[in-house]
Each structure stands twice: as C-alpha cells, then as structure tokens.
Amino acid sequence: MTTDSTTPPDDFPHGIGNPARRALHAAGYTALDQLPAVSEAELLRLHGVGPKAVRVLRAALEAKGLSFAGE
C-alpha cells in the first residue's frame, strides 16, 4: 500500500498511520512478514511507533498466524 509519493509500497495495515509507517521503513521494514523477527519493545523504541500501531500490527500478524518475537 502506498500512502503518498514519498513512502515506498508496503503491506502494512492502513490503521498504523503514516508516522509509524515511515518509522518502519526507516528501520528497514517493508513487509508485515518481517515483523515476527522483531519484539514489541523494539518497535516501540522507533520514533513514530506507538501503542496503537503495535495493536494494529499485532492484529494483522495474528490474522496471518504470526506474532512478534518473544510472544
């Protein structure tokens, strides 16, 4: 999903918001399938990723039978 002309495509859910999307991209994450290698705490340390984004990402991962590292 492309959010604007400056954000590369990804498959993150729409509800995470643009600041979280940009933070994930800056950290090198461009696909939901990459996130099971990352803990919730690591994501929350990214500037722009907050509890709401983590909840939305967790739900998207769970829908695919996946979870964050350590869960």
N, C-alpha and C positions, 0 to 999 in steps of 0.2 A: 504494500500500500504506500503510495507516495502522498505525503502531507502537503508539500509545497515544492517549489522548484529548487530549493537548496538542500532538501533532505532526500537521500537516496532511497530506493524502494526497500521495503522490508515486509515481514508478515506478522508484525506485532498487532495486537488488537487496537482498534480505534480509541478505546477509552483510556489509554495510558497518558495521553496528552503529548503535546509537542516538546515541552522541556525534557520529559523522560525519554522520549524517542531520540532526541538529539544527544542526550547523555549516553544512551545505549550505543548509538552509532559512534560517538567519540571514543567509547571504550572498546570498540571493535565488534560489537554485537549487531548483526543484521538479520538474524533469524531466530524465531522462537525456539527452535530445536537446539540452539547453542546454550540456552539458559539452564538446562539441568546440570551443567558443569559449574554453575555459579550459585553461591549461597544468597539467601535473602539479605543477610548482613552486608555482603559485598555490594549488592545492588543499591541498598540504602545509603551506602557511602558515596555513590555517584551523585554529584550535584545535579539536581533536577528530577531525581527519582525519589518519590516519597511513598508513604504507606498505601495510598490509593493505587498508584501504578503497580506496586508489588501485588496488591489484591487482584487487580485485573490480570496481571501476568500469571499469577498462580492459578486463577480460574481457567485461563487459556491453556496452561500446561496440563492441568488436571483433565481437561476435556480431551487431551491427546494421550492421557495415561502417563504423564510425566510429572516431575516435581523439581523444585530447586535442590541443589546439592545439600546433603545433610538432612533432608526431610524424609 
